[in-house]
Amino acid sequence: MRKRGFFYLLVTLIFIFLSVFILHRTDLSDNVLLSKSIQIILILFLIRISIGCTLYIKTQYERRKYSYKIIMNLGLLIFINVNILRQINLLAQNWNVFSIIDIYNNTLRSFSYFTMLTLPCIVILSIYSIITNIVLIRKEGFHPEKLLGILLGFFALFGLLGSQTLYYVITRLLFRTDKQFIKYTIDICINASLSYLYTLVIATLYCNIKAGNHIPSYDKDFIIILGSKINEDGSLTPLLKGRVDKAIEFANDQYKSTKKKLIYVPSGGKGRDEVVAEAEAIQNYLLEKGIQKDQIIIEDQSTSTVENMRFSRDKIHSVNDHGNVVFATTNYHVFRSGVIACDQGIDCEGIGSKTKWYFYTNALIREFVANLVQEKKSHITLLFMINLSLIVLIAIGRYYHLISIIK
């Protein structure tokens, strides 16, 4: 981590040196040349932020592999890197006629550009979300939470139309003299907010796929198996069986690699409509698979993922305070379970079993909503600061006639 700190300090010093060197070699009386220099410095500044953001994400990941802050910073990194490419492209295309006004407008319009660039991906994800949730309801039965993907899919599809309608209605109600200025401000702020949400969607998708496909190191002492609903006869559903099979697979791979055995910690209480506790059902399945009973510690009181982790932690600590832990769940559930585990003081890694294709999108949406709810204060604060900054920049641009559309 110290090496990263020194490296980023070195990057910052190089950025300062290059910025001073560029300005020193620039004829300040030549507006086009000055504008080019400022644009190059802006690109260098964005590259510096991108490097810093990358280093921060790596540091966060080493400290805590599962964190919604990683998603937020990854979203910022995606936006910055796309903007770097755009700024380089604009500079190359307008090399001979670049001006301060171009820089100002291009900076403000970066959100609009990002929205339009990512819109096709969001549309595809939205349509896919609607289709998969309809299939989910048809195959698995109706439940109110299964409507979430359909509703959010339609919301995303009509988000642009709705935002433009809002934009039109509000501007029609405003004073005619300020119409251009207000229209421009609303347009920029809407696109900034959409860009923020789009980056979160993309970052959430990436983090969940990475977490679900992660293979932990073979040095574990305990494996927590997160329970879920069981069949009426006490047998495991295909989803839960997949989790247990994944745990057994990991334990076998670890034993082959290091000759180190794992202790299984099935976790899950008894629901109102369940004949036995989920942990007991998992234990029965493990015994059928040839796992010795002295390799199993059941936790049969939990009713949620939070309690799964907390009660399993207590069970593990009663045996070994310093044991290495891994948990097994379904692939779409690994990241959020990891966040909960970290919140409960468990330093662990997760493995994910595969699930039916129509489950994944619905689960991804739940993860995205969970992120928004978990970090709602941070999201609201960031959105407020972003839009406030843009309003101030637009006001300054209007005063100094830097925004070309304002007449």
QUIGI-V556194 format. One record per residue. N is the residue number from 1. RES is the residue in one small letter. SS is DSSP state (H for helix, E for strand, L for the rest). PSI is psi in degrees with one decimal (NA if undefined). BURIAL is # if it has 16 or more other C-alpha atoms within 10 Angstrom, else .. Layout:
# QUIGI-V556194
n=N res=RES ss=SS psi=PSI burial=BURIAL
n=N res=RES ss=SS psi=PSI burial=BURIAL
This chain:
# QUIGI-V556194
n=1 res=m ss=L psi=-36.5 burial=.
n=2 res=r ss=H psi=-38.4 burial=.
n=3 res=k ss=H psi=-40.0 burial=.
n=4 res=r ss=H psi=-38.9 burial=.
n=5 res=g ss=H psi=-45.1 burial=.
n=6 res=f ss=H psi=-39.3 burial=.
n=7 res=f ss=H psi=-44.4 burial=.
n=8 res=y ss=H psi=-34.9 burial=#
n=9 res=l ss=H psi=-41.9 burial=.
n=10 res=l ss=H psi=-43.0 burial=.
n=11 res=v ss=H psi=-42.7 burial=#
n=12 res=t ss=H psi=-43.1 burial=#
n=13 res=l ss=H psi=-40.3 burial=.
n=14 res=i ss=H psi=-41.6 burial=.
n=15 res=f ss=H psi=-45.5 burial=#
n=16 res=i ss=H psi=-43.6 burial=.
n=17 res=f ss=H psi=-47.4 burial=.
n=18 res=l ss=H psi=-38.9 burial=.
n=19 res=s ss=H psi=-45.6 burial=#
n=20 res=v ss=H psi=-42.1 burial=.
n=21 res=f ss=H psi=-45.1 burial=.
n=22 res=i ss=H psi=-46.4 burial=#
n=23 res=l ss=H psi=-36.3 burial=.
n=24 res=h ss=H psi=-35.5 burial=.
n=25 res=r ss=L psi=2.1 burial=.
n=26 res=t ss=L psi=136.1 burial=#
n=27 res=d ss=L psi=104.8 burial=.
n=28 res=l ss=L psi=-14.9 burial=.
n=29 res=s ss=L psi=-14.3 burial=.
n=30 res=d ss=L psi=104.9 burial=.
n=31 res=n ss=H psi=-39.9 burial=.
n=32 res=v ss=H psi=-45.9 burial=#
n=33 res=l ss=H psi=-40.1 burial=#
n=34 res=l ss=H psi=-41.0 burial=#
n=35 res=s ss=H psi=-41.0 burial=#
n=36 res=k ss=H psi=-43.3 burial=#
n=37 res=s ss=H psi=-43.5 burial=#
n=38 res=i ss=H psi=-40.4 burial=#
n=39 res=q ss=H psi=-40.2 burial=#
n=40 res=i ss=H psi=-41.8 burial=#
n=41 res=i ss=H psi=-39.0 burial=#
n=42 res=l ss=H psi=-42.7 burial=#
n=43 res=i ss=H psi=-43.9 burial=#
n=44 res=l ss=H psi=-38.8 burial=#
n=45 res=f ss=H psi=-42.6 burial=#
n=46 res=l ss=H psi=-38.9 burial=#
n=47 res=i ss=H psi=-40.9 burial=#
n=48 res=r ss=H psi=-44.1 burial=#
n=49 res=i ss=H psi=-40.4 burial=#
n=50 res=s ss=H psi=-44.5 burial=#
n=51 res=i ss=H psi=-44.2 burial=#
n=52 res=g ss=H psi=-40.8 burial=#
n=53 res=c ss=H psi=-39.7 burial=#
n=54 res=t ss=H psi=-45.6 burial=#
n=55 res=l ss=H psi=-39.2 burial=#
n=56 res=y ss=H psi=-41.9 burial=#
n=57 res=i ss=H psi=-43.0 burial=#
n=58 res=k ss=H psi=-41.4 burial=#
n=59 res=t ss=H psi=-44.3 burial=.
n=60 res=q ss=H psi=-40.6 burial=#
n=61 res=y ss=H psi=-37.2 burial=.
n=62 res=e ss=H psi=-35.4 burial=.
n=63 res=r ss=H psi=-40.7 burial=.
n=64 res=r ss=L psi=103.9 burial=#
n=65 res=k ss=L psi=-26.7 burial=#
n=66 res=y ss=L psi=108.8 burial=#
n=67 res=s ss=L psi=137.0 burial=#
n=68 res=y ss=H psi=-20.3 burial=#
n=69 res=k ss=H psi=-30.2 burial=.
n=70 res=i ss=H psi=-42.1 burial=#
n=71 res=i ss=H psi=-44.9 burial=#
n=72 res=m ss=H psi=-44.4 burial=#
n=73 res=n ss=H psi=-33.0 burial=#
n=74 res=l ss=H psi=-38.8 burial=#
n=75 res=g ss=H psi=-42.8 burial=#
n=76 res=l ss=H psi=-42.0 burial=#
n=77 res=l ss=H psi=-41.4 burial=#
n=78 res=i ss=H psi=-47.2 burial=#
n=79 res=f ss=H psi=-44.5 burial=#
n=80 res=i ss=H psi=-45.1 burial=#
n=81 res=n ss=H psi=-38.8 burial=#
n=82 res=v ss=H psi=-40.0 burial=.
n=83 res=n ss=H psi=-34.7 burial=#
n=84 res=i ss=H psi=-47.3 burial=#
n=85 res=l ss=H psi=-39.4 burial=.
n=86 res=r ss=H psi=-43.7 burial=#
n=87 res=q ss=H psi=-38.3 burial=#
n=88 res=i ss=H psi=-42.4 burial=.
n=89 res=n ss=H psi=-43.6 burial=.
n=90 res=l ss=H psi=-40.3 burial=#
n=91 res=l ss=H psi=-41.5 burial=#
n=92 res=a ss=H psi=-38.9 burial=.
n=93 res=q ss=H psi=-30.0 burial=.
n=94 res=n ss=L psi=34.3 burial=.
n=95 res=w ss=L psi=-39.4 burial=.
n=96 res=n ss=L psi=-10.1 burial=.
n=97 res=v ss=L psi=16.5 burial=.
n=98 res=f ss=L psi=142.0 burial=#
n=99 res=s ss=L psi=168.1 burial=#
n=100 res=i ss=H psi=-37.5 burial=#
n=101 res=i ss=H psi=-39.7 burial=#
n=102 res=d ss=H psi=-44.6 burial=#
n=103 res=i ss=H psi=-46.2 burial=#
n=104 res=y ss=H psi=-48.3 burial=#
n=105 res=n ss=H psi=-39.6 burial=#
n=106 res=n ss=H psi=-36.4 burial=#
n=107 res=t ss=H psi=-45.0 burial=#
n=108 res=l ss=H psi=-34.6 burial=#
n=109 res=r ss=L psi=-1.1 burial=#
n=110 res=s ss=H psi=-33.1 burial=#
n=111 res=f ss=H psi=-41.1 burial=#
n=112 res=s ss=H psi=-41.2 burial=#
n=113 res=y ss=H psi=-45.2 burial=#
n=114 res=f ss=H psi=-39.6 burial=#
n=115 res=t ss=H psi=-46.8 burial=#
n=116 res=m ss=H psi=-34.1 burial=.
n=117 res=l ss=H psi=-41.0 burial=.
n=118 res=t ss=H psi=-10.9 burial=.
n=119 res=l ss=H psi=-44.1 burial=#
n=120 res=p ss=H psi=-40.0 burial=.
n=121 res=c ss=H psi=-42.5 burial=.
n=122 res=i ss=H psi=-39.3 burial=#
n=123 res=v ss=H psi=-45.4 burial=#
n=124 res=i ss=H psi=-45.4 burial=.
n=125 res=l ss=H psi=-38.2 burial=#
n=126 res=s ss=H psi=-47.2 burial=#
n=127 res=i ss=H psi=-43.2 burial=#
n=128 res=y ss=H psi=-38.2 burial=#
n=129 res=s ss=H psi=-43.2 burial=#
n=130 res=i ss=H psi=-46.5 burial=#
n=131 res=i ss=H psi=-48.9 burial=#
n=132 res=t ss=H psi=-34.7 burial=#
n=133 res=n ss=H psi=-32.1 burial=#
n=134 res=i ss=H psi=-43.8 burial=#
n=135 res=v ss=H psi=-40.7 burial=.
n=136 res=l ss=H psi=-45.3 burial=#
n=137 res=i ss=H psi=-40.7 burial=.
n=138 res=r ss=H psi=-38.0 burial=.
n=139 res=k ss=H psi=-34.4 burial=.
n=140 res=e ss=H psi=-3.7 burial=.
n=141 res=g ss=L psi=161.8 burial=.
n=142 res=f ss=L psi=139.7 burial=.
n=143 res=h ss=L psi=138.8 burial=.
n=144 res=p ss=H psi=-37.0 burial=.
n=145 res=e ss=H psi=-19.2 burial=.
n=146 res=k ss=H psi=-13.4 burial=#
n=147 res=l ss=H psi=-15.3 burial=#
n=148 res=l ss=H psi=-45.6 burial=#
n=149 res=g ss=H psi=-39.3 burial=#
n=150 res=i ss=H psi=-45.8 burial=#
n=151 res=l ss=H psi=-45.0 burial=.
n=152 res=l ss=H psi=-32.0 burial=#
n=153 res=g ss=H psi=-47.9 burial=#
n=154 res=f ss=H psi=-36.4 burial=.
n=155 res=f ss=H psi=-44.0 burial=.
n=156 res=a ss=H psi=-40.1 burial=#
n=157 res=l ss=H psi=-42.0 burial=#
n=158 res=f ss=L psi=5.7 burial=.
n=159 res=g ss=H psi=-44.5 burial=.
n=160 res=l ss=H psi=-44.4 burial=#
n=161 res=l ss=H psi=-43.5 burial=.
n=162 res=g ss=H psi=-40.1 burial=.
n=163 res=s ss=H psi=-38.0 burial=#
n=164 res=q ss=H psi=-34.3 burial=.
n=165 res=t ss=H psi=-45.1 burial=.
n=166 res=l ss=H psi=-43.4 burial=.
n=167 res=y ss=H psi=-43.1 burial=#
n=168 res=y ss=H psi=-45.4 burial=.
n=169 res=v ss=H psi=-45.9 burial=.
n=170 res=i ss=H psi=-44.3 burial=.
n=171 res=t ss=H psi=-28.2 burial=#
n=172 res=r ss=H psi=-23.3 burial=.
n=173 res=l ss=H psi=-6.6 burial=.
n=174 res=l ss=L psi=164.8 burial=.
n=175 res=f ss=L psi=137.7 burial=.
n=176 res=r ss=H psi=-34.6 burial=.
n=177 res=t ss=H psi=-28.8 burial=.
n=178 res=d ss=H psi=11.9 burial=.
n=179 res=k ss=H psi=-49.3 burial=#
n=180 res=q ss=H psi=-43.7 burial=.
n=181 res=f ss=H psi=-46.6 burial=#
n=182 res=i ss=H psi=-41.7 burial=#
n=183 res=k ss=H psi=-47.5 burial=#
n=184 res=y ss=H psi=-43.5 burial=#
n=185 res=t ss=H psi=-47.3 burial=#
n=186 res=i ss=H psi=-42.8 burial=#
n=187 res=d ss=H psi=-46.8 burial=#
n=188 res=i ss=H psi=-44.5 burial=#
n=189 res=c ss=H psi=-39.2 burial=#
n=190 res=i ss=H psi=-46.3 burial=#
n=191 res=n ss=H psi=-32.3 burial=#
n=192 res=a ss=H psi=-43.4 burial=#
n=193 res=s ss=H psi=-41.1 burial=#
n=194 res=l ss=H psi=-41.3 burial=#
n=195 res=s ss=H psi=-41.3 burial=#
n=196 res=y ss=H psi=-46.4 burial=#
n=197 res=l ss=H psi=-39.5 burial=#
n=198 res=y ss=H psi=-41.7 burial=#
n=199 res=t ss=H psi=-35.4 burial=#
n=200 res=l ss=H psi=-40.3 burial=#
n=201 res=v ss=H psi=-48.5 burial=#
n=202 res=i ss=H psi=-44.4 burial=#
n=203 res=a ss=H psi=-38.6 burial=#
n=204 res=t ss=H psi=-43.8 burial=#
n=205 res=l ss=H psi=-46.3 burial=#
n=206 res=y ss=H psi=-48.8 burial=.
n=207 res=c ss=H psi=-37.3 burial=#
n=208 res=n ss=H psi=-39.9 burial=#
n=209 res=i ss=H psi=-44.0 burial=#
n=210 res=k ss=H psi=-45.0 burial=.
n=211 res=a ss=H psi=-40.9 burial=#
n=212 res=g ss=H psi=-23.0 burial=#
n=213 res=n ss=L psi=5.1 burial=#
n=214 res=h ss=L psi=139.2 burial=.
n=215 res=i ss=L psi=111.3 burial=.
n=216 res=p ss=L psi=164.8 burial=#
n=217 res=s ss=L psi=151.7 burial=.
n=218 res=y ss=L psi=66.7 burial=#
n=219 res=d ss=L psi=26.2 burial=#
n=220 res=k ss=L psi=149.5 burial=#
n=221 res=d ss=L psi=-32.1 burial=#
n=222 res=f ss=E psi=147.8 burial=#
n=223 res=i ss=E psi=116.9 burial=#
n=224 res=i ss=E psi=129.2 burial=#
n=225 res=i ss=E psi=113.2 burial=#
n=226 res=l ss=E psi=126.7 burial=#
n=227 res=g ss=L psi=166.0 burial=#
n=228 res=s ss=L psi=179.4 burial=#
n=229 res=k ss=L psi=139.0 burial=#
n=230 res=i ss=L psi=169.5 burial=#
n=231 res=n ss=L psi=166.2 burial=#
n=232 res=e ss=L psi=-29.9 burial=.
n=233 res=d ss=L psi=6.6 burial=.
n=234 res=g ss=L psi=0.2 burial=#
n=235 res=s ss=L psi=167.1 burial=#
n=236 res=l ss=L psi=140.7 burial=#
n=237 res=t ss=L psi=161.0 burial=.
n=238 res=p ss=H psi=-37.1 burial=.
n=239 res=l ss=H psi=-47.6 burial=#
n=240 res=l ss=H psi=-37.3 burial=#
n=241 res=k ss=H psi=-37.1 burial=#
n=242 res=g ss=H psi=-39.1 burial=#
n=243 res=r ss=H psi=-45.1 burial=#
n=244 res=v ss=H psi=-41.9 burial=#
n=245 res=d ss=H psi=-37.5 burial=#
n=246 res=k ss=H psi=-39.6 burial=#
n=247 res=a ss=H psi=-44.2 burial=#
n=248 res=i ss=H psi=-42.0 burial=#
n=249 res=e ss=H psi=-45.2 burial=.
n=250 res=f ss=H psi=-43.5 burial=#
n=251 res=a ss=H psi=-41.8 burial=#
n=252 res=n ss=H psi=-41.9 burial=#
n=253 res=d ss=H psi=-40.2 burial=.
n=254 res=q ss=H psi=-41.9 burial=#
n=255 res=y ss=H psi=-40.2 burial=.
n=256 res=k ss=H psi=-35.1 burial=.
n=257 res=s ss=H psi=-39.6 burial=.
n=258 res=t ss=H psi=-3.1 burial=.
n=259 res=k ss=L psi=21.7 burial=.
n=260 res=k ss=L psi=126.1 burial=.
n=261 res=k ss=L psi=155.4 burial=#
n=262 res=l ss=L psi=153.0 burial=#
n=263 res=i ss=E psi=126.3 burial=#
n=264 res=y ss=E psi=136.5 burial=#
n=265 res=v ss=E psi=83.1 burial=#
n=266 res=p ss=E psi=134.2 burial=#
n=267 res=s ss=E psi=126.5 burial=#
n=268 res=g ss=L psi=130.3 burial=#
n=269 res=g ss=L psi=-170.5 burial=#
n=270 res=k ss=L psi=118.8 burial=#
n=271 res=g ss=L psi=167.9 burial=#
n=272 res=r ss=L psi=-33.3 burial=.
n=273 res=d ss=L psi=19.9 burial=.
n=274 res=e ss=L psi=139.8 burial=.
n=275 res=v ss=L psi=-28.0 burial=.
n=276 res=v ss=L psi=166.4 burial=#
n=277 res=a ss=L psi=147.1 burial=#
n=278 res=e ss=H psi=-38.6 burial=#
n=279 res=a ss=H psi=-38.7 burial=#
n=280 res=e ss=H psi=-40.1 burial=#
n=281 res=a ss=H psi=-40.2 burial=#
n=282 res=i ss=H psi=-42.4 burial=#
n=283 res=q ss=H psi=-42.6 burial=#
n=284 res=n ss=H psi=-40.9 burial=#
n=285 res=y ss=H psi=-40.3 burial=#
n=286 res=l ss=H psi=-41.3 burial=#
n=287 res=l ss=H psi=-38.6 burial=.
n=288 res=e ss=H psi=-30.4 burial=.
n=289 res=k ss=L psi=5.1 burial=.
n=290 res=g ss=L psi=10.0 burial=.
n=291 res=i ss=L psi=132.5 burial=#
n=292 res=q ss=L psi=145.2 burial=.
n=293 res=k ss=H psi=-28.8 burial=.
n=294 res=d ss=H psi=-3.0 burial=.
n=295 res=q ss=H psi=6.4 burial=.
n=296 res=i ss=E psi=131.0 burial=#
n=297 res=i ss=L psi=111.6 burial=#
n=298 res=i ss=L psi=146.2 burial=#
n=299 res=e ss=E psi=105.8 burial=#
n=300 res=d ss=L psi=28.0 burial=#
n=301 res=q ss=L psi=-13.5 burial=#
n=302 res=s ss=L psi=150.1 burial=#
n=303 res=t ss=L psi=3.0 burial=#
n=304 res=s ss=L psi=169.7 burial=.
n=305 res=t ss=H psi=-35.8 burial=#
n=306 res=v ss=H psi=-46.9 burial=#
n=307 res=e ss=H psi=-34.6 burial=#
n=308 res=n ss=H psi=-50.6 burial=#
n=309 res=m ss=H psi=-43.7 burial=#
n=310 res=r ss=H psi=-49.1 burial=#
n=311 res=f ss=H psi=-35.2 burial=#
n=312 res=s ss=H psi=-38.6 burial=#
n=313 res=r ss=H psi=-45.2 burial=#
n=314 res=d ss=H psi=-39.4 burial=.
n=315 res=k ss=H psi=-43.4 burial=#
n=316 res=i ss=H psi=-44.0 burial=#
n=317 res=h ss=H psi=-25.9 burial=.
n=318 res=s ss=L psi=-17.2 burial=.
n=319 res=v ss=L psi=-44.8 burial=.
n=320 res=n ss=L psi=116.1 burial=.
n=321 res=d ss=L psi=-19.2 burial=.
n=322 res=h ss=L psi=21.3 burial=.
n=323 res=g ss=L psi=146.3 burial=.
n=324 res=n ss=L psi=134.5 burial=#
n=325 res=v ss=E psi=142.1 burial=#
n=326 res=v ss=E psi=151.1 burial=#
n=327 res=f ss=E psi=152.1 burial=#
n=328 res=a ss=E psi=131.0 burial=#
n=329 res=t ss=E psi=-170.2 burial=#
n=330 res=t ss=E psi=150.2 burial=#
n=331 res=n ss=H psi=-39.8 burial=#
n=332 res=y ss=H psi=-14.1 burial=#
n=333 res=h ss=H psi=-3.9 burial=#
n=334 res=v ss=H psi=-48.9 burial=#
n=335 res=f ss=H psi=-49.9 burial=#
n=336 res=r ss=H psi=-37.7 burial=#
n=337 res=s ss=H psi=-37.3 burial=#
n=338 res=g ss=H psi=-40.0 burial=#
n=339 res=v ss=H psi=-45.8 burial=#
n=340 res=i ss=H psi=-42.6 burial=#
n=341 res=a ss=H psi=-44.8 burial=#
n=342 res=c ss=H psi=-40.8 burial=#
n=343 res=d ss=H psi=-28.7 burial=#
n=344 res=q ss=L psi=8.1 burial=.
n=345 res=g ss=L psi=21.3 burial=.
n=346 res=i ss=L psi=116.7 burial=#
n=347 res=d ss=L psi=100.7 burial=#
n=348 res=c ss=E psi=172.2 burial=#
n=349 res=e ss=E psi=160.2 burial=#
n=350 res=g ss=E psi=154.4 burial=#
n=351 res=i ss=E psi=148.6 burial=#
n=352 res=g ss=E psi=134.3 burial=#
n=353 res=s ss=E psi=153.5 burial=#
n=354 res=k ss=L psi=155.2 burial=#
n=355 res=t ss=L psi=172.4 burial=#
n=356 res=k ss=L psi=144.4 burial=.
n=357 res=w ss=H psi=-32.7 burial=.
n=358 res=y ss=H psi=-8.4 burial=#
n=359 res=f ss=H psi=-34.3 burial=#
n=360 res=y ss=H psi=-45.0 burial=#
n=361 res=t ss=H psi=-42.8 burial=#
n=362 res=n ss=H psi=-40.9 burial=#
n=363 res=a ss=H psi=-40.5 burial=#
n=364 res=l ss=H psi=-41.4 burial=#
n=365 res=i ss=H psi=-41.1 burial=#
n=366 res=r ss=H psi=-39.1 burial=#
n=367 res=e ss=H psi=-41.1 burial=#
n=368 res=f ss=H psi=-45.4 burial=#
n=369 res=v ss=H psi=-40.3 burial=#
n=370 res=a ss=H psi=-39.6 burial=.
n=371 res=n ss=H psi=-48.1 burial=#
n=372 res=l ss=H psi=-42.3 burial=#
n=373 res=v ss=H psi=-44.8 burial=.
n=374 res=q ss=H psi=-40.1 burial=.
n=375 res=e ss=L psi=32.5 burial=.
n=376 res=k ss=H psi=-38.8 burial=.
n=377 res=k ss=H psi=-42.5 burial=.
n=378 res=s ss=H psi=-42.3 burial=.
n=379 res=h ss=H psi=-45.2 burial=#
n=380 res=i ss=H psi=-43.5 burial=.
n=381 res=t ss=H psi=-45.7 burial=.
n=382 res=l ss=H psi=-44.3 burial=.
n=383 res=l ss=H psi=-40.6 burial=#
n=384 res=f ss=H psi=-45.9 burial=.
n=385 res=m ss=H psi=-40.3 burial=.
n=386 res=i ss=H psi=-48.6 burial=.
n=387 res=n ss=H psi=-36.4 burial=#
n=388 res=l ss=H psi=-42.8 burial=.
n=389 res=s ss=H psi=-41.6 burial=.
n=390 res=l ss=H psi=-40.2 burial=#
n=391 res=i ss=H psi=-41.9 burial=#
n=392 res=v ss=H psi=-44.2 burial=.
n=393 res=l ss=H psi=-40.7 burial=#
n=394 res=i ss=H psi=-40.6 burial=#
n=395 res=a ss=H psi=-42.7 burial=#
n=396 res=i ss=H psi=-43.6 burial=.
n=397 res=g ss=H psi=-37.5 burial=#
n=398 res=r ss=H psi=-42.3 burial=#
n=399 res=y ss=H psi=-40.4 burial=.
n=400 res=y ss=L psi=12.1 burial=.
n=401 res=h ss=L psi=43.9 burial=.
n=402 res=l ss=L psi=-13.4 burial=#
n=403 res=i ss=L psi=114.3 burial=#
n=404 res=s ss=L psi=-26.2 burial=.
n=405 res=i ss=L psi=-16.4 burial=.
n=406 res=i ss=L psi=125.8 burial=.
n=407 res=k ss=L psi=NA burial=.
